Amino acid sequence: MQHSVIPCGACSSEVSHLAETCPKCGHPNDWVHPQIKKFLSIKDNAGTKGYFNYTHDKLRLQCKADGSLPWWYWVGLVGLVVFINASIVVAFIAGLVWTCIGFACKRHKILNIDFSQEKPVIENNDKAFWDGLLIQLDVK
Ligand SMILES: [Zn+2]
């Protein structure tokens, strides 16, 4: 700062502009940077898009407003929800297809034995199921 000394508001003795109080009389030094002083006079009509809080000391001004979440947060959130729902739909369709394929592929357990040959000709599609019968018929 250019003018590092200002007159005390009470006793007019010279006070550093950064001093909290006058060293002579103890009067509080309410000096702040001129821009901060200007801010304090216009803060209620500051031209911002919304309400904000502020703090300041003699040389520093800090303003803070509640911000809305950034656009990519919403994109990500919507994407996640869509992804989860799509996953559920895909899983549901996959399960449905799987079940349909299971029904379509369901086969009867078949055993055909042709005794017309010297050695019986056995056709079956589930050996484990028919095995006991084949053993009892002694046609293995
Ligand atoms: Zn003073």
Residues whose N, C-alpha, C, O or C-beta is under 5 A from the ligand:
A	BS01	ZN	C8 A10 C11 S12 C22 K24 C25 G26 H27
